[in-house]
Amino acid sequence: MIEGEIDVVRRDGLDHEAAITTHGAGQITGELSQLSGRPSIARGRAGVRGCVAVSFDAAHLRALVVGSAEVGEVIMRAFILRRVALIQDGGSGSVLVGVTGSPDLVRLQGFLTRNGYPHIALDVSSDGEGRALVERLGVLPAELPLMVSPHGDVLRAPTDAEAGVFLGITLELNPDAVYDVMVVGAGPAGLAAAVYAASEGLSVLVLDQRAIGGQAGASARIENYLGFPTGISGQALAGRAFNQALKFGAEVAIPLEVARFDCDDPETPPNTSLRVELTDGRAVSYWASPIEAKLCEGEVVALVGGGNSAGQAVVFLAPKVKRLHLIVRGKGLQATMSRYLIDRIGGLPNVELHVGTEVIALEGDRTTGLTAAVFHDRSNDATLHCPLGHLFLFIGAEPNASWL
Ligand SMILES: Cc1cc2nc3c(=O)[nH]c(=O)nc-3n(C[C@H](O)[C@H](O)[C@H](O)COP(=O)(O)OP(=O)(O)OC[C@H]3O[C@@H](n4cnc5c(N)ncnc54)[C@H](O)[C@@H]3O)c2cc1C
């Protein structure tokens, strides 16, 4: 800004507005959305004395950031910290209204969290504003959860794909554009490829069917990644890599699944389709983020798996739950888990390790949710009936490459 003032405010779709800051001469407005030209999450207005400012579109902003390392560092740092503050402080982004803990609300919370989009969730039965909105719009229980955009538009029971388009998370693709490189998957490997290709001046499109970060995005704390001696959460790592890719001009479109690879006509752009499956239920989870931890706070849970991802999840969950049964099919953890995790698990008093054991049955229904599991000890053929409310599965993943 050259002179005057810009008042920056956070705003949500329910018409709440709160001041964030006032920028003066020499300062920059904006946050991460501006880097890729996505819709703004915060708002800026000229102050009472007006203002004179230089405006940058996304392409020129990226040219500025890449062209000068010093200016680029200041802008990137400010944008990242501002987005973190918008996520942590609430009051901006999307408002979700639904039943706390219901599978669709948990799915949407996970989708927005893993894509770094600010949001809050209101419970329709206990939150007055949430209930009033549902009554005013005449929303049926089957149409929950509602998603309210920062501008007040409302979507009923959206899929992840619909939510991505609605909030501007999903990039609008130009079917005529031809890219130098297309990267399928925005996990660590995909984002690294995008950063290196884009920083060499190639045009890059990254597609992911779910969220940035891939499996690593689900990790509570990664401690063996080069350059992070104190460890880093998977989401923080994914966020950094994502912003680095955007800085160099890579385009990232989520959630889009690549269904087919068409080699016949080199002029044909990649074939993509919008398709997202619901894989998580209320009681069975394939990762352990703060959302799942909140769902099973103070409960008895079981976690199946003996690898490092299972170990990290145990260390993360155990302080939050009443008791955690760790179910391992092998004879112990030594062959499959890093020593530092085995030692930490050994120091957790509420973790019960069941080696040589598998889960053979689950009990519960749609109304009660999960109520119990049956464990089978393979060494003596004994079974153990264990009442519990949540099951975590960390039993491996198959590469999704058959389409290729
Ligand atoms: C909970 C957990 C904790 C972990 N902790 C550690 C750790 O501490 N240290 C460590 O070294 N490793 C850890 N790992 C393993 C590590 O995360 C993986 O090795 C790493 O993520 C692999 O990276 P990748 O980019 O190759 O693939 P992935 O992370 O699997 O990413 C693949 C991406 O491709 C997308 N995709 C797949 N098919 C398609 C398609 N057809 N169209 C569009 N998108 C598609 C997926 O949605 C996904 O986002 C952990 C894994 C988990 C699950």
The ligand as a Gaussian input file, in Angstrom:
#p B3LYP/6-31G(d) Opt

LIG

0 1
 C       -0.871000     -42.279000       9.715000
 C        0.408000     -42.399000       8.923000
 C        1.611000     -42.016000       9.505000
 C        2.811000     -42.097000       8.777000
 N        3.972000     -41.686000       9.364000
 C        5.149000     -41.750000       8.697000
 C        6.387000     -41.311000       9.291000
 O        6.426000     -40.873000      10.429000
 N        7.518000     -41.403000       8.556000
 C        7.510000     -41.908000       7.276000
 O        8.577000     -41.955000       6.665000
 N        6.370000     -42.315000       6.676000
 C        5.190000     -42.249000       7.351000
 N        4.028000     -42.693000       6.772000
 C        4.089000     -43.180000       5.404000
 C        4.127000     -41.970000       4.440000
 O        3.053000     -41.087000       4.747000
 C        3.998000     -42.451000       3.002000
 O        5.120000     -43.256000       2.724000
 C        3.963000     -41.271000       2.032000
 O        2.814000     -40.470000       2.278000
 C        3.939000     -41.772000       0.585000
 O        3.888000     -40.614000      -0.237000
 P        3.324000     -40.649000      -1.731000
 O        3.206000     -39.213000      -2.157000
 O        4.150000     -41.577000      -2.520000
 O        1.873000     -41.333000      -1.681000
 P        0.581000     -41.021000      -0.810000
 O        0.899000     -40.271000       0.445000
 O       -0.126000     -42.337000      -0.668000
 O       -0.272000     -40.043000      -1.743000
 C       -0.940000     -40.507000      -2.877000
 C       -2.029000     -39.481000      -3.203000
 O       -2.562000     -39.812000      -4.487000
 C       -3.962000     -39.631000      -4.482000
 N       -4.491000     -40.500000      -5.555000
 C       -4.326000     -41.840000      -5.699000
 N       -4.914000     -42.254000      -6.834000
 C       -5.447000     -41.161000      -7.429000
 C       -6.196000     -40.944000      -8.640000
 N       -6.484000     -41.929000      -9.484000
 N       -6.595000     -39.680000      -8.931000
 C       -6.296000     -38.648000      -8.089000
 N       -5.599000     -38.803000      -6.944000
 C       -5.186000     -40.039000      -6.619000
 C       -4.391000     -40.022000      -3.081000
 O       -5.628000     -39.386000      -2.740000
 C       -3.207000     -39.501000      -2.237000
 O       -3.452000     -38.180000      -1.767000
 C        2.802000     -42.616000       7.460000
 C        1.599000     -43.014000       6.875000
 C        0.417000     -42.914000       7.588000
 C       -0.887000     -43.333000       6.939000

